[in-house]
Amino acid sequence: MEPEGTQRPDLLSSLVVNKLDYGNPALNKVNACVAVIFAATAEGTKVLMMRRSERDDDKWSGQIAFPGGGCEKCDSKYLNTAIREVEEEMGFKLENSEFLGYITPLETHTGLKVLPCIFWLDREVEIKPNKDEVSSYKWVLASTLLSGQNISMAKVKTRSIQMDVPSINYQGYVIWGLTYNILMALNTALNNRS
């Protein structure tokens, strides 16, 4: 028997069994992948979130996100993109994680198709963020993000546009846009599990 807190919660297990595609998805061109990393902790299951560094050359500068980025020729499959990006941005390897699968790709307002790759860690890991890419990070209780009860409208400003968007606000992290949509897709999958 595993020590308490290291087993995947039943809800996440049912999501994996019933909703995720374990194979490399037969998809139209995916442009980028993100790693949605769940980890067992004494407080409960947590999800790794990061704030992107402020950079003029980054369309998503300063936004709250999952680790991830663009697919490159060196990536033999989508999963490799997520693994490479975690190592580049967060400074750790996913070699001790369990890959759970993918959820359906989501499209950004700019037309970028992003594939969320889901991982499970039996504990939090030491993170050494790349400060050129990551200004901060947090392990957030999954129940806070996936309950659907912490949704509010927030005013956000992108390069030149200010808009009201649905969001989750957690300890100074305003989660909106693609990251919010990924969390809502996970929430929907959990609530519709059979």
Z-matrix of the N, CA and C atoms (Angstrom, degrees):
N
C 1 1.461
C 2 1.529 1 109.59
N 3 1.331 2 116.86 1 137.67
C 4 1.456 3 120.96 2 -178.96
C 5 1.514 4 110.06 3 -77.42
N 6 1.353 5 118.42 4 152.33
C 7 1.456 6 120.61 5 176.03
C 8 1.515 7 110.82 6 -59.30
N 9 1.324 8 116.03 7 150.45
C 10 1.462 9 121.08 8 -179.43
C 11 1.527 10 110.02 9 -55.40
N 12 1.308 11 117.41 10 137.96
C 13 1.458 12 122.17 11 176.94
C 14 1.515 13 114.54 12 92.12
N 15 1.330 14 119.30 13 -6.19
C 16 1.462 15 119.28 14 -178.08
C 17 1.518 16 112.66 15 -102.75
N 18 1.316 17 118.40 16 -4.87
C 19 1.462 18 120.92 17 178.69
C 20 1.522 19 109.57 18 -91.06
N 21 1.332 20 115.42 19 145.32
C 22 1.453 21 118.90 20 176.45
C 23 1.525 22 109.15 21 -62.50
N 24 1.329 23 117.62 22 137.25
C 25 1.458 24 119.87 23 177.05
C 26 1.533 25 110.73 24 -62.60
N 27 1.327 26 115.99 25 152.50
C 28 1.464 27 120.75 26 -179.18
C 29 1.524 28 112.97 27 -54.57
N 30 1.341 29 117.60 28 -41.73
C 31 1.461 30 119.84 29 -178.80
C 32 1.526 31 111.21 30 -61.96
N 33 1.327 32 116.67 31 -44.55
C 34 1.456 33 119.63 32 179.43
C 35 1.520 34 110.26 33 -66.79
N 36 1.324 35 116.77 34 -39.41
C 37 1.467 36 120.13 35 178.05
C 38 1.525 37 110.86 36 -60.46
N 39 1.330 38 117.67 37 -42.34
C 40 1.467 39 119.53 38 -179.42
C 41 1.527 40 110.50 39 -68.38
N 42 1.314 41 117.69 40 -33.71
C 43 1.456 42 120.90 41 176.37
C 44 1.523 43 109.52 42 -62.51
N 45 1.321 44 115.45 43 -45.29
C 46 1.459 45 120.74 44 -178.97
C 47 1.521 46 110.81 45 -63.19
N 48 1.322 47 116.60 46 -47.01
C 49 1.464 48 120.97 47 -176.51
C 50 1.528 49 111.09 48 -66.35
N 51 1.318 50 116.84 49 -41.27
C 52 1.453 51 119.85 50 -170.18
C 53 1.528 52 115.80 51 -100.16
N 54 1.299 53 118.71 52 -21.59
C 55 1.457 54 118.79 53 -168.42
C 56 1.521 55 115.78 54 -120.36
N 57 1.321 56 118.68 55 -17.04
C 58 1.456 57 118.96 56 -173.95
C 59 1.515 58 112.05 57 -101.54
N 60 1.309 59 115.68 58 146.11
C 61 1.455 60 123.19 59 177.86
C 62 1.528 61 107.93 60 -93.71
N 63 1.318 62 117.64 61 116.52
C 64 1.457 63 120.90 62 -177.31
C 65 1.517 64 113.22 63 -76.33
N 66 1.306 65 119.09 64 -24.36
C 67 1.464 66 121.49 65 -177.54
C 68 1.507 67 111.40 66 -83.87
N 69 1.314 68 116.02 67 170.09
C 70 1.448 69 119.86 68 173.25
C 71 1.527 70 106.82 69 -67.82
N 72 1.322 71 118.47 70 116.95
C 73 1.463 72 119.40 71 -170.98
C 74 1.527 73 112.83 72 -64.90
N 75 1.306 74 115.29 73 140.01
C 76 1.468 75 120.75 74 174.74
C 77 1.520 76 105.81 75 -83.21
N 78 1.303 77 115.34 76 95.75
C 79 1.457 78 121.08 77 -171.16
C 80 1.512 79 110.91 78 -128.03
N 81 1.323 80 114.28 79 161.87
C 82 1.450 81 118.12 80 165.43
C 83 1.518 82 106.32 81 -65.67
N 84 1.270 83 117.55 82 170.13
C 85 1.462 84 122.39 83 -175.47
C 86 1.530 85 112.24 84 -51.73
N 87 1.329 86 115.30 85 121.06
C 88 1.456 87 122.21 86 171.48
C 89 1.520 88 106.92 87 -94.23
N 90 1.324 89 117.51 88 133.09
C 91 1.464 90 121.62 89 -177.19
C 92 1.523 91 113.11 90 -92.31
N 93 1.346 92 116.36 91 -28.06
C 94 1.460 93 120.25 92 -174.10
C 95 1.525 94 109.83 93 -152.89
N 96 1.321 95 115.03 94 161.68
C 97 1.470 96 121.43 95 176.83
C 98 1.521 97 109.21 96 -132.19
N 99 1.312 98 116.09 97 147.74
C 100 1.462 99 121.27 98 172.24
C 101 1.521 100 108.36 99 -123.18
N 102 1.329 101 115.59 100 153.94
C 103 1.463 102 121.96 101 178.27
C 104 1.522 103 108.38 102 -106.60
N 105 1.331 104 116.03 103 114.65
C 106 1.463 105 121.46 104 174.05
C 107 1.524 106 104.56 105 -95.61
N 108 1.332 107 115.50 106 106.92
C 109 1.463 108 121.34 107 -171.01
C 110 1.525 109 109.87 108 -108.04
N 111 1.338 110 115.43 109 114.70
C 112 1.464 111 122.38 110 174.79
C 113 1.522 112 107.87 111 -95.47
N 114 1.337 113 116.84 112 144.84
C 115 1.468 114 120.75 113 177.96
C 116 1.523 115 109.88 114 -141.24
N 117 1.327 116 114.90 115 143.65
C 118 1.463 117 121.59 116 175.39
C 119 1.526 118 108.45 117 -79.85
N 120 1.329 119 116.06 118 133.40
C 121 1.467 120 121.00 119 174.77
C 122 1.520 121 107.78 120 -138.15
N 123 1.319 122 116.05 121 170.31
C 124 1.464 123 120.83 122 178.20
C 125 1.528 124 111.06 123 -62.55
N 126 1.342 125 117.45 124 -29.26
C 127 1.472 126 121.42 125 -179.59
C 128 1.517 127 112.81 126 -83.42
N 129 1.316 128 117.89 127 -13.39
C 130 1.461 129 122.39 128 -177.18
C 131 1.516 130 110.27 129 130.75
N 132 1.316 131 115.98 130 -174.79
C 133 1.464 132 120.97 131 -179.72
C 134 1.525 133 109.75 132 -72.32
N 135 1.327 134 115.49 133 131.76
C 136 1.456 135 121.10 134 179.58
C 137 1.523 136 110.25 135 -121.19
N 138 1.335 137 115.42 136 161.59
C 139 1.463 138 123.91 137 178.96
C 140 1.528 139 107.63 138 -123.24
N 141 1.323 140 116.84 139 137.75
C 142 1.464 141 121.81 140 179.25
C 143 1.523 142 110.10 141 -82.59
N 144 1.339 143 115.37 142 124.42
C 145 1.462 144 122.43 143 176.76
C 146 1.524 145 107.99 144 -123.72
N 147 1.320 146 116.85 145 152.72
C 148 1.462 147 120.90 146 178.50
C 149 1.524 148 110.83 147 -138.98
N 150 1.345 149 114.98 148 154.14
C 151 1.465 150 120.41 149 171.28
C 152 1.530 151 106.29 150 -103.06
N 153 1.317 152 116.36 151 124.90
C 154 1.458 153 120.92 152 179.44
C 155 1.529 154 109.93 153 -68.65
N 156 1.314 155 116.89 154 143.65
C 157 1.461 156 121.23 155 176.99
C 158 1.519 157 110.20 156 -64.20
N 159 1.338 158 115.94 157 152.59
C 160 1.467 159 121.56 158 177.04
C 161 1.522 160 108.72 159 -77.85
N 162 1.337 161 115.99 160 115.95
C 163 1.466 162 121.07 161 -179.87
C 164 1.519 163 109.33 162 -143.62
N 165 1.308 164 116.77 163 138.31
C 166 1.465 165 121.23 164 179.41
C 167 1.522 166 112.78 165 -64.71
N 168 1.339 167 117.84 166 -28.57
C 169 1.463 168 120.99 167 -176.26
C 170 1.532 169 113.04 168 -91.34
N 171 1.331 170 117.64 169 10.55
C 172 1.467 171 121.88 170 -177.36
C 173 1.525 172 109.62 171 -117.72
N 174 1.335 173 116.47 172 115.68
C 175 1.472 174 121.20 173 179.95
C 176 1.529 175 111.96 174 -60.92
N 177 1.338 176 116.70 175 -26.06
C 178 1.462 177 121.83 176 -176.04
C 179 1.522 178 111.48 177 -107.51
N 180 1.302 179 116.18 178 24.14
C 181 1.455 180 123.89 179 -178.06
C 182 1.523 181 111.62 180 -51.97
N 183 1.340 182 116.21 181 128.66
C 184 1.462 183 121.89 182 176.28
C 185 1.512 184 115.47 183 78.54
N 186 1.319 185 118.60 184 -4.20
C 187 1.463 186 121.06 185 -177.37
C 188 1.525 187 111.72 186 -81.81
N 189 1.322 188 115.34 187 158.40
C 190 1.459 189 122.41 188 176.05
C 191 1.531 190 107.27 189 -84.52
N 192 1.329 191 115.45 190 134.56
C 193 1.462 192 119.16 191 -172.65
C 194 1.523 193 110.88 192 -152.63
N 195 1.324 194 113.80 193 174.06
C 196 1.453 195 121.40 194 165.67
C 197 1.527 196 106.21 195 -93.60
N 198 1.330 197 118.14 196 153.61
C 199 1.460 198 118.38 197 174.27
C 200 1.529 199 109.65 198 -57.90
N 201 1.323 200 116.89 199 140.28
C 202 1.456 201 119.02 200 179.36
C 203 1.503 202 112.01 201 165.51
N 204 1.322 203 114.24 202 176.96
C 205 1.446 204 118.95 203 179.68
C 206 1.515 205 111.82 204 176.63
N 207 1.294 206 114.75 205 -167.75
C 208 1.450 207 122.12 206 -173.61
C 209 1.522 208 114.20 207 -70.79
N 210 1.329 209 114.96 208 146.98
C 211 1.459 210 121.66 209 175.43
C 212 1.531 211 108.01 210 -72.20
N 213 1.331 212 116.51 211 137.61
C 214 1.455 213 121.69 212 179.40
C 215 1.518 214 109.81 213 -121.84
N 216 1.317 215 116.18 214 161.20
C 217 1.466 216 121.42 215 -178.48
C 218 1.525 217 112.20 216 -58.19
N 219 1.341 218 117.23 217 -30.10
C 220 1.472 219 120.24 218 -178.76
C 221 1.532 220 112.03 219 -71.86
N 222 1.339 221 118.06 220 -13.30
C 223 1.468 222 121.93 221 -179.48
C 224 1.519 223 109.24 222 -84.77
N 225 1.335 224 116.93 223 113.11
C 226 1.465 225 120.03 224 -176.92
C 227 1.528 226 112.31 225 -74.40
N 228 1.325 227 117.52 226 -19.87
C 229 1.466 228 121.40 227 175.17
C 230 1.522 229 108.55 228 -154.64
N 231 1.314 230 116.32 229 167.54
C 232 1.461 231 121.11 230 -176.43
C 233 1.523 232 112.07 231 -56.44
N 234 1.304 233 116.94 232 -41.36
C 235 1.458 234 121.51 233 -179.78
C 236 1.531 235 110.89 234 -54.73
N 237 1.327 236 117.58 235 -39.54
C 238 1.467 237 121.31 236 -178.63
C 239 1.528 238 111.95 237 -64.18
N 240 1.332 239 116.73 238 -32.24
C 241 1.466 240 119.71 239 176.88
C 242 1.520 241 109.97 240 -61.55
N 243 1.322 242 117.42 241 -48.37
C 244 1.465 243 121.30 242 -179.10
C 245 1.524 244 110.97 243 -62.06
N 246 1.326 245 116.82 244 -44.40
C 247 1.464 246 121.22 245 -179.16
C 248 1.530 247 110.70 246 -62.73
N 249 1.330 248 116.41 247 -45.65
C 250 1.468 249 120.82 248 179.77
C 251 1.521 250 111.24 249 -62.22
N 252 1.333 251 116.57 250 -44.37
C 253 1.460 252 120.69 251 -178.17
C 254 1.530 253 112.30 252 -64.87
N 255 1.329 254 117.68 253 -37.36
C 256 1.469 255 120.21 254 177.27
C 257 1.522 256 109.53 255 -62.02
N 258 1.312 257 116.52 256 -44.69
C 259 1.467 258 119.24 257 -179.76
C 260 1.529 259 110.88 258 -64.95
N 261 1.339 260 117.81 259 -42.63
C 262 1.464 261 121.46 260 -179.79
C 263 1.525 262 112.26 261 -65.35
N 264 1.338 263 116.85 262 -43.03
C 265 1.461 264 120.43 263 -173.76
C 266 1.531 265 113.56 264 -88.73
N 267 1.332 266 116.84 265 -40.55
C 268 1.466 267 120.26 266 -171.74
C 269 1.529 268 113.55 267 -105.70
N 270 1.329 269 117.44 268 -10.17
C 271 1.451 270 121.00 269 173.82
C 272 1.518 271 115.92 270 74.62
N 273 1.327 272 117.63 271 23.76
C 274 1.466 273 119.83 272 173.36
C 275 1.520 274 109.57 273 -139.65
N 276 1.323 275 114.51 274 156.95
C 277 1.460 276 120.97 275 -179.86
C 278 1.520 277 109.82 276 -97.28
N 279 1.301 278 115.38 277 144.86
C 280 1.468 279 121.00 278 179.14
C 281 1.532 280 111.84 279 -87.87
N 282 1.311 281 117.43 280 21.05
C 283 1.470 282 120.77 281 -176.49
C 284 1.526 283 112.97 282 -64.75
N 285 1.325 284 118.37 283 -26.27
C 286 1.473 285 120.64 284 178.49
C 287 1.520 286 112.47 285 -98.04
N 288 1.318 287 116.10 286 15.33
C 289 1.461 288 119.72 287 179.93
C 290 1.527 289 109.57 288 -99.31
N 291 1.316 290 114.31 289 167.80
C 292 1.457 291 121.26 290 172.69
C 293 1.525 292 106.88 291 -108.82
N 294 1.330 293 117.09 292 121.63
C 295 1.458 294 120.21 293 175.45
C 296 1.513 295 107.56 294 -78.63
N 297 1.338 296 116.53 295 122.25
C 298 1.455 297 121.18 296 -176.05
C 299 1.519 298 112.91 297 -94.21
N 300 1.315 299 117.37 298 -25.84
C 301 1.452 300 120.17 299 179.73
C 302 1.511 301 111.82 300 137.21
N 303 1.321 302 115.62 301 -167.32
C 304 1.452 303 123.19 302 -178.93
C 305 1.525 304 109.08 303 -113.22
N 306 1.330 305 115.23 304 158.60
C 307 1.458 306 118.84 305 162.22
C 308 1.521 307 106.43 306 -112.99
N 309 1.293 308 116.94 307 169.23
C 310 1.466 309 121.87 308 -176.55
C 311 1.528 310 110.49 309 -55.52
N 312 1.327 311 117.29 310 135.39
C 313 1.471 312 119.97 311 178.05
C 314 1.524 313 110.86 312 -59.96
N 315 1.316 314 114.97 313 148.90
C 316 1.456 315 121.70 314 176.58
C 317 1.518 316 108.38 315 -117.56
N 318 1.322 317 115.37 316 152.13
C 319 1.458 318 120.28 317 -178.87
C 320 1.522 319 109.59 318 -108.91
N 321 1.330 320 115.84 319 135.73
C 322 1.461 321 120.55 320 177.40
C 323 1.526 322 109.54 321 -79.63
N 324 1.329 323 116.14 322 169.83
C 325 1.465 324 119.84 323 178.38
C 326 1.530 325 111.77 324 -65.49
N 327 1.334 326 117.21 325 -14.99
C 328 1.471 327 121.08 326 178.29
C 329 1.528 328 112.21 327 -93.97
N 330 1.360 329 117.08 328 0.19
C 331 1.455 330 120.69 329 177.82
C 332 1.523 331 114.45 330 93.02
N 333 1.312 332 117.46 331 2.92
C 334 1.462 333 121.59 332 177.86
C 335 1.526 334 109.52 333 -74.56
N 336 1.341 335 116.92 334 130.16
C 337 1.464 336 120.96 335 179.28
C 338 1.529 337 108.54 336 -97.67
N 339 1.349 338 116.62 337 120.45
C 340 1.467 339 123.17 338 -173.45
C 341 1.519 340 109.93 339 -117.63
N 342 1.331 341 115.64 340 131.14
C 343 1.461 342 122.44 341 -179.45
C 344 1.525 343 110.50 342 -104.45
N 345 1.345 344 118.67 343 113.80
C 346 1.463 345 120.69 344 175.04
C 347 1.536 346 110.73 345 -77.50
N 348 1.337 347 115.53 346 127.78
C 349 1.461 348 123.71 347 177.62
C 350 1.530 349 107.04 348 -109.65
N 351 1.323 350 117.02 349 127.31
C 352 1.462 351 121.34 350 -171.79
C 353 1.528 352 110.01 351 -103.21
N 354 1.352 353 115.24 352 131.60
C 355 1.458 354 121.80 353 -178.67
C 356 1.529 355 110.46 354 -127.87
N 357 1.328 356 115.96 355 154.82
C 358 1.468 357 123.25 356 176.95
C 359 1.526 358 109.09 357 -126.74
N 360 1.327 359 115.95 358 129.29
C 361 1.460 360 122.99 359 172.53
C 362 1.523 361 108.19 360 -114.38
N 363 1.324 362 117.37 361 141.90
C 364 1.458 363 118.57 362 179.42
C 365 1.528 364 112.29 363 -82.82
N 366 1.348 365 117.00 364 3.52
C 367 1.456 366 122.48 365 176.22
C 368 1.536 367 108.30 366 -165.81
N 369 1.349 368 115.77 367 164.67
C 370 1.459 369 119.31 368 171.62
C 371 1.527 370 107.99 369 -69.11
N 372 1.308 371 116.68 370 151.50
C 373 1.462 372 121.72 371 179.98
C 374 1.529 373 109.42 372 -116.39
N 375 1.331 374 115.68 373 162.64
C 376 1.459 375 120.00 374 175.80
C 377 1.521 376 108.59 375 -73.12
N 378 1.310 377 115.22 376 129.89
C 379 1.460 378 121.18 377 -177.95
C 380 1.523 379 109.23 378 -113.40
N 381 1.312 380 115.19 379 133.42
C 382 1.466 381 122.35 380 176.90
C 383 1.514 382 107.01 381 -124.50
N 384 1.352 383 116.54 382 81.60
C 385 1.466 384 118.70 383 -172.52
C 386 1.527 385 113.25 384 -64.79
N 387 1.324 386 114.55 385 144.96
C 388 1.451 387 122.52 386 173.39
C 389 1.531 388 106.20 387 -79.17
N 390 1.323 389 117.30 388 108.36
C 391 1.468 390 121.46 389 -173.61
C 392 1.532 391 112.69 390 -64.31
N 393 1.337 392 117.65 391 -18.29
C 394 1.468 393 119.59 392 175.09
C 395 1.529 394 111.00 393 -71.16
N 396 1.333 395 116.37 394 -22.32
C 397 1.466 396 121.04 395 -176.50
C 398 1.527 397 113.40 396 -114.29
N 399 1.333 398 117.29 397 -28.82
C 400 1.464 399 122.01 398 -171.63
C 401 1.530 400 109.58 399 -128.12
N 402 1.341 401 117.03 400 121.76
C 403 1.471 402 118.67 401 177.78
C 404 1.524 403 111.70 402 -90.64
N 405 1.344 404 117.51 403 -27.31
C 406 1.467 405 121.10 404 176.17
C 407 1.527 406 108.63 405 -162.73
N 408 1.329 407 114.95 406 167.39
C 409 1.462 408 120.06 407 176.46
C 410 1.522 409 108.88 408 -149.50
N 411 1.334 410 115.85 409 160.17
C 412 1.463 411 122.70 410 177.41
C 413 1.514 412 109.33 411 -147.26
N 414 1.327 413 114.76 412 145.87
C 415 1.459 414 121.07 413 165.36
C 416 1.522 415 105.49 414 -93.19
N 417 1.328 416 117.33 415 117.18
C 418 1.462 417 122.83 416 -174.80
C 419 1.525 418 108.92 417 -111.37
N 420 1.341 419 116.35 418 136.13
C 421 1.466 420 119.13 419 176.95
C 422 1.527 421 109.81 420 -55.50
N 423 1.320 422 116.08 421 128.06
C 424 1.465 423 121.19 422 -179.10
C 425 1.523 424 110.99 423 -58.44
N 426 1.317 425 117.33 424 -36.80
C 427 1.471 426 120.31 425 -179.05
C 428 1.525 427 111.04 426 -61.97
N 429 1.317 428 118.22 427 -31.86
C 430 1.467 429 121.94 428 177.40
C 431 1.521 430 110.52 429 -65.95
N 432 1.318 431 116.10 430 -38.00
C 433 1.467 432 120.62 431 -175.14
C 434 1.523 433 113.54 432 -88.17
N 435 1.335 434 117.04 433 -29.93
C 436 1.463 435 120.39 434 -171.40
C 437 1.522 436 114.44 435 -105.03
N 438 1.322 437 117.86 436 1.58
C 439 1.463 438 119.34 437 -177.13
C 440 1.523 439 112.33 438 -75.92
N 441 1.326 440 116.91 439 -23.05
C 442 1.460 441 120.13 440 -176.05
C 443 1.518 442 112.76 441 77.95
N 444 1.340 443 117.37 442 3.14
C 445 1.463 444 121.21 443 -176.45
C 446 1.519 445 113.70 444 -98.58
N 447 1.298 446 118.81 445 -7.44
C 448 1.462 447 121.85 446 -175.69
C 449 1.521 448 112.37 447 -107.46
N 450 1.322 449 115.98 448 28.36
C 451 1.465 450 120.86 449 -176.20
C 452 1.526 451 109.96 450 -90.30
N 453 1.325 452 115.31 451 135.61
C 454 1.459 453 121.05 452 175.03
C 455 1.527 454 107.80 453 -148.08
N 456 1.304 455 116.20 454 172.24
C 457 1.464 456 120.41 455 175.82
C 458 1.527 457 107.90 456 -91.44
N 459 1.318 458 116.55 457 142.29
C 460 1.463 459 121.77 458 178.51
C 461 1.520 460 109.10 459 -133.85
N 462 1.318 461 115.78 460 146.89
C 463 1.458 462 121.27 461 172.97
C 464 1.520 463 106.85 462 -88.70
N 465 1.321 464 116.33 463 121.75
C 466 1.463 465 120.86 464 177.31
C 467 1.523 466 108.86 465 -125.50
N 468 1.318 467 114.15 466 152.69
C 469 1.457 468 119.26 467 178.28
C 470 1.517 469 108.31 468 -124.13
N 471 1.323 470 115.17 469 124.08
C 472 1.454 471 120.64 470 170.75
C 473 1.522 472 105.70 471 -98.15
N 474 1.264 473 118.46 472 -174.89
C 475 1.474 474 123.24 473 -174.17
C 476 1.532 475 114.23 474 -28.91
N 477 1.319 476 117.50 475 -55.02
C 478 1.464 477 118.88 476 -175.74
C 479 1.523 478 113.16 477 -137.20
N 480 1.313 479 117.12 478 2.09
C 481 1.458 480 120.77 479 -175.09
C 482 1.524 481 110.08 480 -118.76
N 483 1.326 482 115.88 481 133.44
C 484 1.462 483 120.25 482 171.71
C 485 1.526 484 107.26 483 -106.90
N 486 1.325 485 116.70 484 135.91
C 487 1.465 486 119.62 485 -177.56
C 488 1.523 487 110.47 486 -148.89
N 489 1.339 488 114.81 487 159.04
C 490 1.459 489 122.07 488 172.51
C 491 1.517 490 107.43 489 -94.14
N 492 1.336 491 116.14 490 129.68
C 493 1.465 492 120.82 491 -177.18
C 494 1.523 493 110.17 492 -136.58
N 495 1.345 494 118.01 493 150.44
C 496 1.459 495 119.45 494 171.63
C 497 1.528 496 108.18 495 -66.49
N 498 1.332 497 115.80 496 143.15
C 499 1.455 498 119.37 497 -175.11
C 500 1.526 499 110.76 498 -156.38
N 501 1.320 500 113.98 499 170.07
C 502 1.454 501 122.43 500 168.75
C 503 1.525 502 105.14 501 -120.48
N 504 1.337 503 117.53 502 126.59
C 505 1.450 504 121.39 503 179.02
C 506 1.517 505 108.16 504 -107.17
N 507 1.341 506 115.78 505 118.30
C 508 1.464 507 120.83 506 -178.59
C 509 1.522 508 109.77 507 -134.15
N 510 1.318 509 116.19 508 110.53
C 511 1.467 510 122.77 509 175.80
C 512 1.523 511 112.45 510 45.70
N 513 1.326 512 116.12 511 51.67
C 514 1.455 513 120.99 512 178.03
C 515 1.522 514 115.14 513 84.40
N 516 1.313 515 117.77 514 -4.90
C 517 1.468 516 122.00 515 175.72
C 518 1.524 517 107.69 516 -95.59
N 519 1.327 518 116.69 517 112.07
C 520 1.464 519 120.82 518 174.31
C 521 1.531 520 106.15 519 -95.25
N 522 1.325 521 115.06 520 109.46
C 523 1.465 522 121.60 521 -175.35
C 524 1.524 523 107.96 522 -98.13
N 525 1.319 524 116.71 523 117.25
C 526 1.464 525 121.19 524 -176.72
C 527 1.523 526 108.87 525 -146.68
N 528 1.312 527 116.68 526 -177.85
C 529 1.461 528 121.84 527 175.69
C 530 1.518 529 112.85 528 63.17
N 531 1.326 530 116.12 529 -138.25
C 532 1.458 531 121.41 530 -176.09
C 533 1.528 532 112.00 531 -59.02
N 534 1.321 533 117.93 532 -43.91
C 535 1.466 534 121.07 533 -178.39
C 536 1.528 535 110.00 534 -62.48
N 537 1.313 536 117.01 535 -43.50
C 538 1.467 537 121.89 536 175.39
C 539 1.535 538 109.83 537 -59.63
N 540 1.327 539 117.32 538 -45.07
C 541 1.470 540 120.95 539 -178.71
C 542 1.525 541 112.23 540 -64.17
N 543 1.328 542 117.41 541 -36.32
C 544 1.463 543 120.23 542 175.92
C 545 1.523 544 109.96 543 -64.47
N 546 1.325 545 117.10 544 -44.36
C 547 1.471 546 120.01 545 178.45
C 548 1.523 547 111.30 546 -62.58
N 549 1.329 548 117.49 547 -39.30
C 550 1.463 549 120.00 548 178.99
C 551 1.535 550 110.76 549 -68.48
N 552 1.333 551 117.62 550 -36.04
C 553 1.473 552 120.57 551 176.35
C 554 1.524 553 110.06 552 -63.77
N 555 1.323 554 117.50 553 -41.40
C 556 1.470 555 120.59 554 176.42
C 557 1.523 556 110.64 555 -64.84
N 558 1.325 557 116.76 556 -41.92
C 559 1.467 558 121.45 557 178.33
C 560 1.526 559 110.30 558 -60.52
N 561 1.335 560 117.23 559 -45.20
C 562 1.467 561 121.75 560 179.13
C 563 1.523 562 110.68 561 -61.92
N 564 1.335 563 116.32 562 -45.04
C 565 1.461 564 120.31 563 179.64
C 566 1.537 565 110.95 564 -61.27
N 567 1.318 566 116.54 565 -40.74
C 568 1.466 567 120.32 566 178.87
C 569 1.534 568 111.23 567 -65.52
N 570 1.328 569 115.62 568 -42.44
C 571 1.468 570 118.83 569 -177.82
C 572 1.527 571 113.64 570 -75.14
N 573 1.337 572 117.40 571 -21.00
C 574 1.469 573 121.11 572 179.56
C 575 1.511 574 113.23 573 -101.57
N 576 1.319 575 116.66 574 9.36
C 577 1.481 576 119.30 575 -177.08
C 578 1.526 577 108.62 576 -61.12
N 579 1.324 578 114.46 577 148.36
C 580 1.463 579 118.65 578 -178.11
C 581 1.502 580 110.89 579 -102.18
